[in-house]
Amino acid sequence: MLILVWFVVCIIFIFVQLILEGSGHALEVFALLTAVALFLINRLGKKINKK
């Protein structure tokens, strides 16, 4: 699961850097997208372990 989290965070980082590299809001967008992705991974992990 930790490897999945690492890959997701790296992909989000690359995506944000490509789109918003010159913007001052890149860090905020990265933090928001990472928080949403980690929340969804957590929900998915709990749903899989519950079955």
Buried (B, 14 or more C-beta within 10 A) or exposed (E): EEEEBEEBBEEBBEEBEEEBEEEEEBEEBBEEBBEEBBEEBEEEEEEEEEE
